Amino acid sequence: MTERPKDAECSDLFGKGEWTHQAVPPGCECPDCKEWRMDLLVWIDDEEVRCDSCGTIYNPGTGEVHSRGQVRTKGGSDDGHASAS
């Protein structure tokens, strides 16, 4: 995961002219891995968001974590162990 620049509120962030990421509002980042890129935080329903970086499911309004992410093996399958947090 890349570090969130200090001036990145809800603005487009540019890498060397190759990509653009929309930042989520402050406080809506993943509570486990602090992912801030909107395209990696997927709304499951009206209250739950799943972080594609670590697999955590949480409510950004309350900060409540519903499920911790799963460790992925090199092949991409779950190995059945929860990530350390």
DOVOSE-218216 format. One record per residue (C-alpha): residue number from 1; x, y, z. Coordinates in steps of 0.02 Angstrom, whole numbers, padded with zeros to 5 digits. Example, Ala and Ser with C-alpha at 12.3 -4.5 7.8 and 13.67 -1.06 7.14 Angstrom:
DOVOSE-218216
+-----+--------+--------+--------+
:   n :     xx :     yy :     zz :
+-----+--------+--------+--------+
:   1 :  00615 : -00225 :  00390 :
:   2 :  00684 : -00053 :  00357 :
+-----+--------+--------+--------+
This chain:
DOVOSE-218216
+-----+--------+--------+--------+
:   n :     xx :     yy :     zz :
+-----+--------+--------+--------+
:   1 :  00000 :  00000 :  00000 :
:   2 :  00060 :  00175 : -00038 :
:   3 :  00065 :  00312 :  00092 :
:   4 : -00074 :  00441 :  00084 :
:   5 : -00005 :  00616 :  00049 :
:   6 : -00046 :  00745 :  00183 :
:   7 : -00143 :  00856 :  00062 :
:   8 : -00250 :  00713 : -00007 :
:   9 : -00427 :  00748 :  00047 :
:  10 : -00557 :  00702 : -00087 :
:  11 : -00441 :  00745 : -00230 :
:  12 : -00365 :  00652 : -00374 :
:  13 : -00190 :  00590 : -00337 :
:  14 : -00067 :  00572 : -00479 :
:  15 :  00081 :  00455 : -00495 :
:  16 :  00210 :  00489 : -00629 :
:  17 :  00073 :  00528 : -00755 :
:  18 :  00028 :  00342 : -00763 :
:  19 : -00117 :  00324 : -00640 :
:  20 : -00248 :  00420 : -00544 :
:  21 : -00327 :  00369 : -00380 :
:  22 : -00475 :  00451 : -00295 :
:  23 : -00449 :  00467 : -00107 :
:  24 : -00588 :  00425 :  00015 :
:  25 : -00640 :  00559 :  00141 :
:  26 : -00534 :  00567 :  00299 :
:  27 : -00594 :  00439 :  00426 :
:  28 : -00658 :  00317 :  00293 :
:  29 : -00492 :  00227 :  00269 :
:  30 : -00479 :  00042 :  00308 :
:  31 : -00457 :  00027 :  00497 :
:  32 : -00333 : -00117 :  00478 :
:  33 : -00215 : -00074 :  00335 :
:  34 : -00262 :  00111 :  00316 :
:  35 : -00299 :  00090 :  00129 :
:  36 : -00364 :  00257 :  00062 :
:  37 : -00388 :  00225 : -00125 :
:  38 : -00573 :  00228 : -00167 :
:  39 : -00557 :  00096 : -00304 :
:  40 : -00493 : -00032 : -00175 :
:  41 : -00631 : -00001 : -00048 :
:  42 : -00789 : -00088 : -00111 :
:  43 : -00962 : -00050 : -00040 :
:  44 : -01050 : -00216 : -00002 :
:  45 : -01214 : -00136 :  00054 :
:  46 : -01270 :  00031 :  00129 :
:  47 : -01164 :  00008 :  00285 :
:  48 : -01020 : -00111 :  00246 :
:  49 : -00860 : -00087 :  00148 :
:  50 : -00734 : -00223 :  00102 :
:  51 : -00552 : -00176 :  00082 :
:  52 : -00478 : -00264 : -00070 :
:  53 : -00302 : -00237 :  00000 :
:  54 : -00324 : -00338 :  00160 :
:  55 : -00501 : -00411 :  00155 :
:  56 : -00568 : -00319 :  00307 :
:  57 : -00755 : -00281 :  00309 :
:  58 : -00804 : -00127 :  00411 :
:  59 : -00930 :  00012 :  00434 :
:  60 : -00846 :  00179 :  00392 :
:  61 : -00984 :  00276 :  00481 :
:  62 : -00958 :  00193 :  00650 :
:  63 : -00783 :  00122 :  00628 :
:  64 : -00847 : -00049 :  00681 :
:  65 : -00750 : -00194 :  00605 :
:  66 : -00865 : -00339 :  00554 :
:  67 : -00731 : -00457 :  00488 :
:  68 : -00542 : -00456 :  00482 :
:  69 : -00453 : -00494 :  00320 :
:  70 : -00392 : -00665 :  00268 :
:  71 : -00211 : -00703 :  00228 :
:  72 : -00194 : -00747 :  00044 :
:  73 : -00074 : -00881 : -00013 :
:  74 :  00034 : -00858 : -00167 :
:  75 : -00096 : -00952 : -00270 :
:  76 : -00229 : -00826 : -00217 :
:  77 : -00336 : -00941 : -00108 :
:  78 : -00377 : -00917 :  00075 :
:  79 : -00266 : -01017 :  00190 :
:  80 : -00392 : -01009 :  00333 :
:  81 : -00289 : -00898 :  00448 :
:  82 : -00342 : -00724 :  00499 :
:  83 : -00217 : -00586 :  00475 :
:  84 : -00125 : -00516 :  00626 :
:  85 : -00191 : -00350 :  00686 :
+-----+--------+--------+--------+
